[in-house]
Amino acid sequence: MLSSLATTLFPFKNFFQFCDNEEKFNTLGSKQIREFMKLHLIRPILFFSLLVISFCPAKAQMDYADKVSSLKNEFPKEDVVAYQHKEVVNFLLNKDAAPGDSKVKAVVTTEVTLVPVKDYVKYEDGLFYNQEMSVDNVKAVNSKGKDISIQRQCGSYSRDDIFFDDTKLCVVRFPLEEKGKGCNYSYKESYNDVKYLTSFYFNNSIPAVDEIIEFDIPEWIEIDLREFNFQGAGIEKTTSKENDITKIVFHLKNASAYEEEEHSPNHALSYPHLICVSKSYTENGQRKVLFESVKDLYGWYRTVCDSIGNQPAELKQKVTELTNGKKTDAEKIEAIFYWVQDNIRYIAFENGIMGFRPDAAQNVFRKKFGDCKGKANLLKEMLRLAGYDARLTWIGTSDLPYDYSLPSLSVDNHMICTVILDGKKYFLDGTEEYIALNDYAQRLQGKQVLIEDGNNYILDRIPVFPAERNKIREQTRMSIDGDSLKGNRTVEYNGEAKIYTQMAYSSTRTENKTEALTAFLKDDNNNIEVSNIKTPDFTDRQKPLKISYDFKADNEVTRAGNEIYVVMDWGKEFSSLEFDGDRKNDYEFDHKCFITTQTELAIPDGYKADYVPASFKKVFPDYSFEGSYLSNGKTITYSKTIIINKPIIRKSEFADWNNFIKEINKFYNDQVVLKK
């Protein structure tokens, strides 16, 4: 039932998954525009040219006609293949840097040998640039060595209602020749501060026969290249020395294209990539630390946040109003927390350093909107006015596989507020909707947090809840009425299942709420009629959400002579969730699942239970299913419990999952038989 809700009433599911879409992004390479937020993790910031380094594509073989057949076999769905995709990273020491400017810059030169496997296709790429990174020297050369005219369409970038105010996007398009005729496409990205150079991925929007990422590291800089998801990826690493340059080269043969599929986890969780950590540099014999540890990262964050300019006096009247009459600390904190959830609209804001610095609390309060940083800062200031120890807190959501042992701007993508009360920490995420105090969304559970503490910092972790937090409990009583089933059902939603339902209901226009709720309860099943819905309080954060209704189910009863065949479970959760060999990515559920149902069928007068399906139980460490039928002569009680303890199913686990579903379906497809 919840899956239906997510697809029919939650078209915005990914918005909540990337709730504070301040994923910090780095170089873009050949990426589809829609893949951008999944592929790269560095904050967007306006274009200006940093430096110009001339780059001439190396002369190479440009006729690949003899390779077209093998390329088609290797990559049957592609129109264009990168025979080689190479990124070379260089580091520059700016000895004449002005005060406040970075001393260390970086240049990433990308060169791609494009080979069309169809005639005369048009290639398209999206290049992002911003205040800290510019794109120059965009060039395409055909197989005859002649420049190709490139169409450019450049402008501000925004997505839905999440705004990246100073990010620019340049879409480049150019034609390719007949199949097999290569094209050399190249460009250069210049970073005016090396701290913004973070992630490098091996999988792009088109596959590459030879994927190369090379770092040319001078002796004066200390670089730490962290490897993620390398196991089993087949990436080869070589290190060599040329004068005072250390060359570290990563090779991946036949790198597949990245494909965005429904319910795919964030790119960083499963695809191999590097995080470039610039630890320190040496100038005139003096070693100067950049990001050597979390201490340095926190120090920079604190410097950025020291100049927020909060004026909490403007918030005092509202804080007094919210806490007036509240007797306990919990009630006062809840009042402020829930008010921010309900009254401050989430809008991401990116404008240079504002991608890292929260907006002043009074600004967010007056405008009634803010990003995660602005909402966290507003919470902090309001709670401090109420007398509580509230602090800004950085966190990477479950979309990121990192913790603060990685001193990089890519380590986190979100900000919340921590309240420390009687020695206990309460983590408040102002961007969540309908979440209660001391309850935490799946995307935050288990994640490490960096809590401000003056010149120091505190590291902690968000608690992890079992699947039972999200329990959906369904109780049904029904009887046979002709060729239909009639009865009453009560469904209780908890945790994430409850919050999703509340968000869907609140986002539906008032005049459409009854219709939308009816469709949800029917679970897109046209054989079901729903009536007499008892609507609960959809705003209550503390209690489970209970919905009761009457129903009539057609086509679930079949009569044959003196026998009646009854389908007692038409929901059949997860019955169609099998993975075929074409899926490229792991599969991510919205959250952990715990579904328990109990359905009681009254046996009609003159009939007895001639056959009830045997009990079935299948338990794995990450998921389980248990179902049974019990007859006492007057009723048949059907019970079912499904538990999914881990939100992500890896591709390597697909075969076991598919067998699990096949066995469940055998149980689902069995029927009760009643006989006169």
CORCORUR-V128948 format. One record per backbone hydrogen bond with DSSP energy under -1.0 kcal/mol. CO is the residue of the C=O (numbers start at 1). NH is the residue of the N-H. If there is no record, write none. Layout:
BEGIN
CO_NH / CO_NH
END
This chain:
BEGIN
1_5 / 2_6 / 3_7 / 4_8 / 5_9 / 10_13 / 12_15 / 12_16 / 13_17 / 14_18 / 16_19 / 20_22 / 24_42 / 29_31 / 30_205 / 32_35 / 33_36 / 35_39 / 36_40 / 41_25 / 42_25 / 62_182 / 64_67 / 67_71 / 68_72 / 69_73 / 70_74 / 71_75 / 75_78 / 79_117 / 81_115 / 82_209 / 84_113 / 85_212 / 86_111 / 87_214 / 88_109 / 89_216 / 90_107 / 92_105 / 93_95 / 94_97 / 98_101 / 103_94 / 104_194 / 105_92 / 106_191 / 107_90 / 108_189 / 109_88 / 110_187 / 111_86 / 112_185 / 113_83 / 114_183 / 115_81 / 116_180 / 121_176 / 123_174 / 125_172 / 127_170 / 129_168 / 132_192 / 133_130 / 134_190 / 136_188 / 139_186 / 140_148 / 141_184 / 142_145 / 146_142 / 151_173 / 153_171 / 155_169 / 159_162 / 162_159 / 164_167 / 167_157 / 168_129 / 169_155 / 170_127 / 171_153 / 172_125 / 173_151 / 174_123 / 177_120 / 178_181 / 180_64 / 183_114 / 184_141 / 185_112 / 186_139 / 187_110 / 188_136 / 189_108 / 190_134 / 191_106 / 193_196 / 194_197 / 198_276 / 200_274 / 204_258 / 207_82 / 208_255 / 209_254 / 210_85 / 211_252 / 212_87 / 213_250 / 214_89 / 215_248 / 217_246 / 218_221 / 220_282 / 222_279 / 222_280 / 224_277 / 226_275 / 228_273 / 230_233 / 236_251 / 238_249 / 240_247 / 242_245 / 245_242 / 246_217 / 247_240 / 248_215 / 249_238 / 250_213 / 251_236 / 252_211 / 255_208 / 261_264 / 263_588 / 266_269 / 267_271 / 272_202 / 273_228 / 274_200 / 275_226 / 277_224 / 278_291 / 279_290 / 280_222 / 281_288 / 283_286 / 286_283 / 288_281 / 293_297 / 294_298 / 295_299 / 296_300 / 297_301 / 298_302 / 299_303 / 300_304 / 301_305 / 302_306 / 305_308 / 311_314 / 312_315 / 315_319 / 316_320 / 317_321 / 318_322 / 319_323 / 320_324 / 323_326 / 328_332 / 329_333 / 330_334 / 331_335 / 332_336 / 333_337 / 334_338 / 335_339 / 336_340 / 337_341 / 338_342 / 339_343 / 340_344 / 345_370 / 350_166 / 351_354 / 352_355 / 353_356 / 353_357 / 360_364 / 361_365 / 362_366 / 363_367 / 364_368 / 368_345 / 370_347 / 371_375 / 372_376 / 373_377 / 374_378 / 375_379 / 376_380 / 377_381 / 378_382 / 379_383 / 380_384 / 381_385 / 382_386 / 383_388 / 384_387 / 388_390 / 389_420 / 391_418 / 392_452 / 393_416 / 394_450 / 395_413 / 395_414 / 397_400 / 403_406 / 406_408 / 408_411 / 414_395 / 416_393 / 417_428 / 418_391 / 419_426 / 421_424 / 424_421 / 426_419 / 428_417 / 429_432 / 436_439 / 441_444 / 441_445 / 443_398 / 444_447 / 447_462 / 449_460 / 450_394 / 451_458 / 453_456 / 456_453 / 458_451 / 460_449 / 462_446 / 466_469 / 467_470 / 468_471 / 471_494 / 472_596 / 473_492 / 474_598 / 475_490 / 476_600 / 477_488 / 478_602 / 479_486 / 481_484 / 484_481 / 485_553 / 486_479 / 487_551 / 488_477 / 489_549 / 490_475 / 491_547 / 492_473 / 493_545 / 494_497 / 494_498 / 495_499 / 496_500 / 497_501 / 498_502 / 499_503 / 500_504 / 501_505 / 502_506 / 503_507 / 509_512 / 510_513 / 512_516 / 513_517 / 514_518 / 515_519 / 516_520 / 517_521 / 518_522 / 519_524 / 522_525 / 525_528 / 527_554 / 529_552 / 531_550 / 537_540 / 545_493 / 547_491 / 548_534 / 549_489 / 550_531 / 551_487 / 552_529 / 553_485 / 556_567 / 558_565 / 560_563 / 562_676 / 563_560 / 564_674 / 565_558 / 566_672 / 572_575 / 574_577 / 576_578 / 580_583 / 587_649 / 593_644 / 594_472 / 595_642 / 596_474 / 597_640 / 598_476 / 599_638 / 600_478 / 601_636 / 604_607 / 608_675 / 611_673 / 616_627 / 618_625 / 622_645 / 623_620 / 624_643 / 625_618 / 626_641 / 627_616 / 628_639 / 630_637 / 634_603 / 635_632 / 636_601 / 637_630 / 638_599 / 639_628 / 640_597 / 641_626 / 642_595 / 643_624 / 644_593 / 647_589 / 649_587 / 650_653 / 651_654 / 653_657 / 654_658 / 655_659 / 656_660 / 657_661 / 658_662 / 659_663 / 660_664 / 661_665 / 662_666 / 663_667 / 664_668 / 665_669 / 667_670 / 672_566 / 673_610 / 673_611 / 674_564 / 675_608
END
